[in-house]
Amino acid sequence: MNYADLLAPIHQFLHCRTPQAWIDEARKPENLPLLLTDHMVCELKAAQTATWLIRKYVADKPSGEAILAWLKPYEAFVHREDHDSEFIKAHKNLSKRIIARNDIPWGDELLDKMILLIKEELHHFYQVWEIMQARGIAYQKITASRYAKGLLREVITHEPETLVDKLICGAYIEARSCERFASLAPWLDEELAAFYVSLLRSEARHYQDYLALAARIAPFDITSRVHQIGEAEARLIQEPDNELRFHSGAPDWHTN
């Protein structure tokens, strides 16, 4: 399948492409365990972000607690010293109905889009874990990259700007993930390349959902905020980074 039409708006949305130096480093076979590990954790972080948005802005209290419980087995897996696969049981049961408060005009829209995103991200977590298992790659805890934290520094700290900015940040994170899957796929083995290509469609929709929600919720034109946050995102991708991660910047660790 030709994904050029899918990637064209993503390339237009992002303010830069992934540096070739990052691709050259990420494609090395010895870096695959690190990359898959960070990818798996990033899928959980994406689900956590969507869960936070639902709980803070739209869900009633019982629903907020229920959706938080969805993530606990996955969080236990990535944070525990003695890792187990209890999250597999939870993975088959992401079905409890979540109730939105009825005083927010855009509540149902945010809820529907974020619930779908959570389910897909947790499914991707499970898929990456399966690939790691099949390849004999044991999960080991790693430090987070500076990327998401650096992006969230751009968020204005009063509402409704806070929510709008967080949604725009979410759009850039999902779009960058999509761009990196496409950038890496040609350099990976056939199985892994097919998997990364299979993720493109959902990741592309995720960025569009975040952006559409930001435009729907904001009582102002979001164009300037989208541009400002996009510039910050590009800096994080282009600036030197001292460790390889899925969203890290240009590699600088060989010169340290």
KELUM-441174 format. One record per residue: residue in one letter; x, y negated, z negated of N, C-alpha, C in turn. Coordinates in steps of 0.2 Angstrom, whole numbers, padded with zeros to 4 digits, always signed. Atoms other than C-alpha are relative to their C-alpha. Layout:
aXYZXYZXYZ ...
***
This chain:
m+0004+0006+0000+0000+0000+0000+0004-0006+0000 n-0004+0006+0000+0006-0017+0004-0002-0005-0005 y+0002+0004+0005+0006-0028-0011+0002-0008+0001 a-0002+0007-0001+0012-0044-0003-0006-0005-0001 d+0006+0004+0002-0006-0052-0004-0001-0001-0007 l+0001+0000+0007-0006-0048-0022+0005-0004-0004 l-0006+0003+0003+0011-0055-0026+0001-0007+0002 a-0001+0007-0003+0010-0071-0015-0003-0005-0005 p+0002+0005+0005-0001-0081-0028+0004+0000-0006 i-0004+0000+0006+0010-0075-0042+0006-0003+0001 h-0007+0004-0001+0026-0081-0034-0002-0007+0001 q+0001+0007+0000+0017-0097-0031-0002-0003-0007 f+0001+0002+0007+0011-0098-0049+0006-0001-0004 l-0006+0001+0003+0028-0095-0056+0005-0005+0003 h-0004+0006-0003+0041-0109-0055+0007+0003+0002 c-0007-0003-0003+0056-0097-0051-0001+0007+0000 r+0000-0007-0001+0059-0079-0046+0005+0002-0006 t-0005-0003+0004+0069-0067-0057+0007-0001+0003 p-0007+0000-0003+0088-0070-0055+0002+0007+0002 q-0002-0006-0003+0096-0057-0045+0005+0003-0005 a-0004-0003+0005+0109-0055-0059-0004+0004-0005 w+0004-0004+0005+0095-0049-0071-0002+0007+0004 i+0002-0006-0004+0089-0036-0057+0006+0005+0000 d-0006-0004+0000+0107-0030-0055+0001+0004-0006 e-0002-0003+0007+0109-0027-0074-0006+0005-0001 a+0006-0004+0003+0091-0020-0077+0000+0007+0004 r+0000-0006-0005+0093-0007-0062+0005+0005-0002 k-0005-0005+0002+0108+0002-0070-0003+0005-0004 p+0003-0005+0004+0103+0019-0076+0001+0000-0007 e-0002+0000+0007+0112+0017-0092-0005-0005-0004 n+0004+0005+0003+0100+0002-0096-0008+0002+0000 l+0007-0002-0001+0084+0012-0092-0003+0001-0007 p+0003-0001+0007+0081+0018-0111-0002-0006-0003 l+0001+0007+0003+0082+0000-0117-0006-0003+0004 l+0005+0004-0004+0071-0007-0103-0007+0004-0001 l+0007-0004+0001+0057+0007-0105-0002-0002-0008 t+0002+0001+0007+0058+0004-0124-0003-0007-0001 d+0002+0007+0001+0056-0015-0123-0007+0000+0004 h+0007+0000-0004+0042-0012-0109-0005+0002-0005 m+0006-0003+0004+0032-0001-0121-0002-0005-0006 v+0001+0004+0005+0034-0013-0135-0004-0007+0002 c+0003+0006-0003+0029-0028-0124-0008+0002+0002 e+0007-0002-0002+0013-0018-0119-0004-0001-0007 l+0004+0001+0007+0008-0018-0138-0001-0007-0002 k+0001+0007+0001+0012-0036-0140-0005-0004+0004 a+0005+0002-0004+0001-0040-0126-0007+0001-0003 a+0006-0002+0003-0013-0031-0134-0001-0003-0007 q+0000+0004+0006-0009-0039-0151-0002-0007+0001 t+0002+0007-0001-0011-0056-0143-0007-0001+0002 a+0007+0000-0002-0028-0052-0135-0004+0001-0007 t+0003-0002+0006-0033-0045-0152-0001-0006-0005 w+0000+0006+0004-0028-0061-0161-0005-0005+0003 l+0005+0005-0003-0038-0072-0149-0007+0002-0001 i+0006-0003+0001-0053-0061-0151-0002-0002-0008 r+0001+0000+0007-0052-0061-0170+0000-0007-0003 k+0000+0007+0002-0048-0080-0172-0006-0004+0003 y+0004+0005-0003-0060-0087-0160-0007+0003+0001 v+0007-0002-0002-0075-0076-0156-0003+0006-0004 a+0004-0006+0003-0078-0059-0166-0002-0002-0007 d+0002+0000+0007-0088-0058-0181+0005+0004-0005 k-0005-0003+0005-0079-0052-0197+0001+0008+0001 p-0001-0007+0000-0083-0033-0196+0003+0002+0007 s-0003-0001-0007-0079-0033-0177+0007-0001+0000 g-0007+0002+0001-0063-0042-0181+0004+0006-0003 e-0003-0006+0003-0058-0028-0193+0000+0006+0004 a+0000-0006-0004-0063-0014-0181+0005-0001+0005 i-0004+0001-0006-0053-0021-0167+0008+0000-0003 l-0006-0001+0003-0038-0023-0179+0002+0007-0001 a-0002-0007+0001-0039-0005-0183+0002+0004+0006 w-0002-0003-0006-0037+0000-0165+0007+0000+0001 l-0008+0000-0001-0019-0006-0165+0004+0003-0005 k-0004-0003+0006-0014+0001-0182+0005+0006+0002 p-0004-0006-0001-0008+0018-0176+0006-0002+0005 y-0005+0002-0005+0002+0010-0161+0006-0004-0004 e-0005+0004+0004+0010-0003-0173+0004+0004-0005 a-0003-0005+0005+0014+0011-0186+0006+0003+0004 f-0005-0004-0004+0023+0020-0172+0006-0004+0002 v-0005+0004-0001+0034+0005-0167+0004-0002-0006 h-0003+0003+0005+0038-0001-0184+0003+0006-0005 r-0002-0005+0005+0040+0016-0194+0007+0002+0002 e-0006-0003-0001+0057+0024-0197-0001+0007+0003 d+0001-0007-0002+0050+0042-0195-0006-0001+0005 h+0005+0001-0005+0041+0040-0178-0004+0006+0001 d+0004-0005-0002+0026+0050-0174-0005-0002+0005 s+0004+0001-0005+0013+0051-0161-0008+0000-0001 e+0007+0000+0002-0003+0048-0171-0004-0005+0005 f+0004+0004-0004-0008+0034-0159-0003+0003+0006 i+0004-0004-0005-0013+0047-0146-0007+0001-0002 k+0007-0001+0002-0028+0051-0156-0004-0006+0000 a+0004+0006-0001-0033+0033-0157-0001-0002+0007 h+0000+0002-0007-0029+0031-0139-0007+0003+0004 k+0006-0003-0003-0044+0042-0135-0007-0003-0003 n+0006+0002+0004-0056+0032-0146-0001-0008+0000 l+0000+0007-0001-0055+0014-0140-0007-0002+0003 s+0007+0001-0003-0074+0012-0139-0005-0004-0004 k+0005+0004+0005-0082+0003-0154-0002-0006+0003 r+0002+0006-0003-0093-0011-0149+0002-0006-0004 i-0002+0006+0004-0087-0028-0154-0005-0006+0001 i+0005+0005+0000-0099-0042-0158+0003-0007+0000 a-0002+0007+0000-0096-0060-0153-0004-0004-0004 r+0004+0005+0003-0102-0074-0163-0004-0004+0005 n+0004+0002-0005-0116-0082-0154+0000-0008+0001 d+0000+0007+0000-0111-0100-0157+0005-0003+0005 i-0005+0002-0005-0098-0101-0143-0002+0001+0007 p+0002-0002-0007-0103-0103-0125+0004+0004+0004 w-0004-0004-0004-0088-0095-0118+0003+0007-0004 g-0002-0006+0004-0087-0081-0132+0000+0006+0003 d+0000-0006-0003-0093-0067-0122+0005+0001+0006 e-0005+0000-0006-0082-0071-0107+0007+0002-0003 l-0007-0002+0003-0066-0071-0118+0000+0007-0003 l+0000-0006+0003-0072-0056-0127+0001+0006+0005 d+0000-0006-0005-0075-0045-0112+0007+0000+0004 k-0006+0000-0004-0059-0050-0103+0006+0003-0005 m-0006-0003+0005-0048-0047-0119-0001+0007-0002 i+0001-0007+0001-0056-0031-0123+0002+0005+0005 l-0003-0004-0005-0052-0024-0106+0007+0000+0000 l-0007+0001+0000-0035-0031-0107+0003+0004-0005 i-0003-0004+0006-0032-0023-0124+0000+0008+0002 k+0001-0007-0002-0038-0006-0117+0005+0002+0005 e-0005-0001-0005-0027-0007-0102+0007+0000-0003 e-0007+0001+0002-0011-0013-0111+0001+0006-0005 l-0001-0006+0004-0013+0001-0124+0001+0007+0004 h-0001-0006-0005-0015+0014-0110+0007-0001+0003 h-0007+0000-0003+0001+0007-0102+0005+0002-0005 f-0004-0002+0005+0009+0009-0119+0001+0007+0000 y+0000-0007+0000+0004+0027-0119+0004+0003+0006 q-0003-0002-0006+0010+0029-0101+0008+0000+0000 v-0007+0001+0000+0027+0022-0104+0003+0005-0005 w-0002-0005+0005+0029+0033-0120+0000+0007+0004 e+0000-0006-0003+0024+0048-0109+0007+0001+0005 i-0006+0000-0005+0038+0044-0096+0006+0001-0005 m-0006-0001+0005+0051+0042-0111+0000+0007-0002 q+0000-0007+0003+0046+0059-0118+0002+0005+0006 a-0001-0004-0005+0047+0067-0101+0008+0000+0002 r-0007+0001-0001+0065+0060-0099+0004+0001-0006 g-0004-0001+0006+0071+0064-0116+0002-0006-0003 i-0002+0006+0003+0072+0046-0121-0004-0001-0007 a+0003+0001+0007+0069+0044-0140-0001-0007-0001 y+0001+0007+0002+0061+0028-0146+0004-0002-0006 q-0004+0003+0005+0072+0017-0156-0002-0007-0001 k+0002+0007+0000+0068+0000-0163+0005-0005+0002 i-0005+0005-0003+0076-0015-0154-0003-0007-0002 t+0002+0007+0001+0075-0034-0157-0004-0002+0005 a+0004+0003-0005+0063-0044-0148+0004-0005+0004 s-0004+0005-0004+0069-0056-0134-0003-0007-0002 r+0002+0007+0002+0068-0075-0136-0006-0003+0004 y+0005+0002-0005+0055-0076-0122-0006-0003-0002 a+0007+0002+0003+0038-0076-0130+0000-0005-0005 k-0001+0005+0005+0044-0086-0145+0001-0007+0003 g-0002+0006-0003+0052-0099-0134-0006-0003+0004 l+0006+0002-0004+0036-0100-0123-0005-0003-0005 l+0005+0002+0005+0025-0102-0139+0002-0007-0003 r-0002+0006+0002+0035-0117-0144-0003-0006+0004 e+0004+0006-0005+0026-0127-0130-0007-0001-0003 v+0007+0000+0001+0009-0124-0138-0001-0006-0005 i+0002+0006+0004+0001-0140-0145-0004+0003-0006 t+0002-0003+0006-0004-0137-0163-0007-0003-0003 h+0007+0002+0002-0022-0144-0163-0005+0002+0005 e+0005-0002-0005-0038-0138-0155-0004-0005+0003 p+0000-0007-0004-0044-0135-0142+0006+0001+0004 e-0006-0001-0004-0027-0138-0135+0004+0006-0002 t-0003-0006+0002-0020-0124-0145-0002+0006+0003 l+0002-0006-0004-0031-0111-0138+0001+0000+0007 v-0002+0001-0008-0029-0118-0120+0007+0002+0001 d-0007-0001-0001-0010-0118-0122+0001+0008+0000 k-0001-0007+0002-0010-0100-0129-0002+0004+0006 l+0003-0004-0006-0021-0094-0114+0005-0001+0006 i-0005+0002-0005-0009-0103-0102+0007+0004-0001 c-0006-0004+0001+0006-0095-0110-0001+0008+0002 g+0002-0007-0001-0003-0078-0109+0000+0001+0008 a+0000-0001-0007-0005-0081-0090+0007+0001+0003 y-0007+0000-0002+0013-0084-0088+0004+0006-0002 i-0003-0006+0002+0019-0069-0098-0003+0006+0005 e+0003-0005-0004+0007-0058-0088+0003+0000+0008 a-0002+0001-0007+0012-0065-0071+0008+0002+0001 r-0007-0002+0000+0031-0063-0075+0001+0007-0001 s+0000-0008+0000+0028-0045-0080-0001+0003+0007 c+0002-0003-0007+0020-0042-0063+0006-0002+0005 e-0005+0002-0004+0034-0051-0054+0006+0004-0001 r-0006-0004+0001+0047-0041-0063-0001+0008+0002 f+0002-0007-0002+0038-0024-0060+0002+0000+0008 a-0002+0000-0007+0039-0029-0041+0007-0001+0001 s-0007+0002-0001+0057-0035-0042+0004+0007-0001 l-0004-0006+0002+0063-0019-0051-0002+0006+0004 a+0003-0006-0003+0052-0006-0042+0005+0003+0006 p-0004-0002-0005+0063-0005-0026+0007+0004-0002 w-0007-0003+0002+0079+0000-0036-0001+0006-0005 l+0001-0005+0005+0071+0013-0047-0001+0007+0004 d+0002-0007-0003+0068+0032-0044-0007+0000+0002 e+0006+0000-0003+0053+0037-0035-0006+0000-0005 e+0006+0000+0005+0042+0041-0050-0001-0006-0004 l+0001+0006+0004+0046+0026-0060-0002-0006+0004 a+0002+0006-0004+0045+0014-0045-0008+0001+0002 a+0007-0001-0002+0027+0022-0041-0004-0003-0006 f+0004+0003+0007+0022+0018-0060+0000-0007+0000 y+0000+0008+0000+0028+0000-0059-0004-0003+0005 v+0005+0003-0005+0019-0003-0043-0007+0001-0002 s+0007-0001+0002+0003+0005-0050-0002-0005-0006 l+0002+0005+0005+0004-0008-0064-0002-0007+0003 l+0000+0007-0003+0004-0023-0052-0007-0003+0000 r+0007+0002+0000-0015-0024-0050-0003-0003-0006 s+0003+0002+0007-0020-0025-0068+0004-0006-0003 e-0004+0006+0003-0006-0037-0073-0002-0006+0004 a+0002+0006-0004-0011-0048-0058-0007-0003-0003 r+0007+0002+0002-0029-0048-0064+0001-0003-0007 h-0001+0003+0006-0023-0052-0082+0002-0007+0000 y-0002+0007+0000-0014-0068-0078-0006-0004+0003 q+0005+0003-0002-0029-0073-0068-0006-0001-0005 d+0005+0001+0005-0041-0070-0082+0002-0005-0005 y-0003+0005+0005-0030-0080-0094-0001-0007+0003 l+0000+0006-0003-0029-0094-0082-0008-0003+0001 a+0007+0002+0000-0048-0094-0079-0003-0002-0006 l+0003+0002+0006-0052-0094-0097+0002-0007-0003 a-0002+0007+0002-0041-0109-0100-0003-0005+0003 a+0003+0006-0003-0049-0119-0087-0008+0000-0002 r+0007+0000+0002-0067-0113-0093+0000-0004-0007 i+0000+0002+0007-0063-0118-0111+0002-0007-0001 a-0003+0007+0001-0053-0134-0109-0005-0005+0002 p+0004+0005-0001-0063-0150-0110+0004-0005+0004 f-0004+0005-0004-0050-0158-0098+0003+0004+0005 d-0004-0003-0006-0040-0154-0082+0006+0003-0003 i-0006-0003+0003-0027-0141-0087+0006+0000+0005 t-0005+0000-0005-0016-0144-0072+0007-0002-0003 s-0006+0002+0003-0003-0154-0081+0003+0005-0005 r-0002-0005+0005-0002-0141-0095+0003+0006+0003 v-0003-0006-0004+0000-0127-0083+0007-0001+0003 h-0006+0002-0003+0014-0136-0075+0006-0001-0005 q-0005+0001+0005+0023-0141-0091+0002+0007-0003 i-0002-0007+0003+0022-0123-0098+0004+0004+0005 g-0003-0004-0006+0027-0116-0081+0008-0002+0000 e-0007+0003+0000+0043-0127-0082+0004+0003-0005 a-0003-0003+0006+0047-0121-0099+0001+0008+0001 e+0000-0007-0001+0044-0103-0094+0006+0002+0005 a-0005+0000-0005+0056-0105-0079+0007-0001-0003 r-0007+0001+0003+0070-0112-0090+0002+0007-0004 l-0001-0006+0004+0068-0096-0101+0003+0005+0004 i-0002-0005-0005+0070-0085-0086+0007-0001+0003 q-0006+0001-0003+0085-0094-0079+0006-0001-0004 e-0006+0002+0005+0095-0099-0094+0003+0007-0002 p-0003-0006+0002+0108-0087-0100-0003+0004-0006 d+0003-0004+0006+0103-0073-0112+0006+0005-0002 n-0006-0004+0002+0115-0063-0123-0002+0007-0001 e+0002-0007+0000+0105-0047-0122-0006+0002+0005 l+0004-0002-0005+0095-0037-0109-0007+0002-0003 r+0007-0002+0002+0076-0036-0112-0004-0001+0006 f+0004+0000-0006+0061-0035-0100-0001-0007+0002 h+0001+0007-0001+0058-0054-0101+0006-0004-0001 s-0006+0004+0002+0076-0059-0104+0002-0005+0006 g-0003+0005-0006+0085-0073-0094+0006+0003+0003 a-0006-0002-0004+0101-0072-0084+0005+0003-0004 p-0005-0003+0004+0113-0060-0091+0006-0004-0002 d-0006+0004+0002+0127-0068-0101+0004+0004-0005 w-0003-0003+0005+0133-0054-0112+0007+0003+0002 h-0006-0003-0002+0148-0048-0102+0005-0006-0001 t-0005+0006+0000+0156-0066-0104+0001-0001-0008 n-0001+0002+0007+0154-0066-0123+0006+0003-0003 
***
